[in-house]
Amino acid sequence: MSVRQPDGSVSNVRSFRIERATARDVPALHALIRGLADYERLSHLCVATEANLAAALFGPAPAAEALIARVDANPEESVGFALF
């Protein structure tokens, strides 16, 4: 889908949806977290593993929750997250 901007330019827009993350999303969440750490040049501080992320989100005593954004055209493509 294309959208005309106020300055007259045209940009491509992909639609996406935001969902509550599930245990099957742990690899994607971990990759997004690592990607953000790399971008911020803080990967040396990012010590999370998929296993401890899964335990923190979906273990017997969850310590956090997560949302994940997916591209509508490709529901396997995760493009964002919120961890709270």
C-alpha positions in Angstrom: 0.0 0.0 0.0 1.3 3.5 -0.8 0.5 6.7 1.1 0.9 10.2 -0.2 2.7 12.4 2.4 1.8 16.1 3.0 4.9 17.1 1.1 3.7 15.2 -2.0 6.1 12.3 -1.6 4.8 8.7 -1.7 5.8 6.1 0.9 5.1 2.4 1.1 3.3 1.3 4.2 3.1 -2.2 5.5 0.2 -3.0 7.8 1.0 -4.8 11.0 -0.8 -6.0 14.1 0.2 -6.1 17.7 -0.4 -9.2 19.8 0.4 -10.6 23.2 3.5 -12.7 22.9 3.4 -16.4 23.5 6.1 -18.9 24.3 6.5 -19.7 20.6 7.6 -16.0 20.2 10.6 -16.3 22.5 13.2 -16.8 19.6 11.8 -13.7 17.8 11.7 -11.6 20.9 15.3 -12.7 21.8 16.4 -11.7 18.3 14.7 -8.3 18.5 16.2 -7.6 21.9 19.7 -8.6 20.6 19.2 -6.5 17.5 18.3 -3.5 19.7 21.3 -4.0 21.9 23.5 -4.3 18.8 22.0 -1.1 17.3 22.6 0.8 20.6 26.1 -0.7 20.8 25.2 -2.3 24.1 25.4 -5.9 23.1 28.1 -6.5 25.7 25.4 -5.7 28.3 22.8 -8.0 26.8 23.2 -11.3 28.6 19.7 -12.7 28.1 19.3 -16.2 26.7 16.2 -17.6 25.1 15.9 -20.0 28.1 15.9 -17.3 30.7 13.7 -15.0 28.6 11.2 -17.9 28.4 11.4 -18.4 32.1 10.9 -14.7 32.9 7.9 -14.4 30.5 6.2 -17.8 30.7 7.6 -19.7 33.7 5.8 -20.5 36.9 6.3 -17.0 38.3 6.4 -14.6 35.3 8.3 -11.4 36.0 7.3 -9.5 32.8 5.0 -9.5 29.8 5.6 -8.8 26.2 3.8 -7.7 23.0 5.0 -8.4 19.6 4.3 -6.6 16.3 3.9 -8.7 13.1 3.6 -7.8 9.5 0.1 -8.7 8.2 1.3 -9.9 4.9 3.8 -12.2 6.5 2.7 -13.2 10.0 6.0 -14.9 10.7 7.9 -11.6 10.3 8.2 -9.9 13.7 9.1 -6.2 13.4 8.8 -4.8 17.0 8.2 -5.6 20.6 7.3 -4.1 24.0 8.6 -5.7 27.1 7.0 -4.6 30.4 
